[in-house]
């Protein structure tokens, strides 16, 4: 699960890039793009389940930030 939730190469600095994008108001589009990317290519991968889990992670993160903004009513 570490490859999906918090891969080592995502944590090279003090914060994950997704947190920077969230701070800059760019995370929603980034998440949507990643959901599309991972779902679209999962059938072509040797481990399709891993890409589906990555897509789910980005979708759950998008839901979280949408709720934080108060738009998930």
C-alpha positions in Angstrom: 0.0 0.0 0.0 3.0 2.3 0.5 3.4 2.5 -3.3 -0.2 3.9 -3.5 -0.6 6.2 -0.4 2.8 7.7 0.3 5.6 6.5 -2.1 9.1 7.5 -0.9 9.8 9.6 -4.0 6.7 11.8 -3.1 8.3 12.8 0.2 11.7 14.1 -0.7 11.1 17.6 0.7 9.2 18.8 3.8 5.8 18.4 2.2 4.2 16.2 -0.5 3.6 18.0 -3.8 -0.2 17.4 -3.4 -0.1 19.5 -0.2 1.7 22.3 -2.1 -0.9 22.1 -4.9 -3.7 22.2 -2.4 -2.2 25.3 -0.8 -2.0 26.9 -4.2 -5.6 26.0 -5.1 -4.5 23.6 -7.9 -5.2 20.2 -6.2 -8.7 19.7 -7.6 -7.7 19.7 -11.3 -4.6 17.7 -10.5 -6.7 15.0 -8.7 -9.2 14.9 -11.6 -6.4 14.4 -14.1 -4.8 11.7 -12.1 -8.1 9.8 -11.6 -8.6 9.9 -15.4 -5.0 8.9 -16.0 -4.9 5.9 -13.7 -8.4 4.5 -14.6 -7.6 4.9 -18.3 -4.4 3.0 -18.3 -5.0 0.3 -15.6 -5.8 -2.3 -18.2 -2.4 -1.9 -19.9 -0.4 -2.4 -16.7 1.1 -5.5 -15.2 -0.5 -4.6 -11.9 -3.8 -3.0 -12.9 -5.1 -3.1 -9.3 -2.3 -0.8 -8.2 -3.4 1.9 -10.7 -7.0 1.5 -9.7 -6.0 2.1 -6.0 -4.0 5.2 -7.1 -7.1 6.5 -8.9 -9.2 5.8 -5.7 -6.6 7.6 -3.6 -6.9 10.7 -5.8 -10.7 10.5 -5.8 -10.8 10.2 -2.0 -8.4 13.2 -1.7 -10.7 15.2 -4.1 -13.7 14.3 -1.9 -11.8 15.4 1.2 -10.8 18.8 -0.2 -14.2 19.4 -1.6 -15.7 18.7 1.8 -13.2 21.0 3.4 -14.3 23.8 1.1 -17.9 23.2 2.1 -18.9 22.2 -1.5 -19.8 18.6 -0.7 -23.3 19.3 0.6 
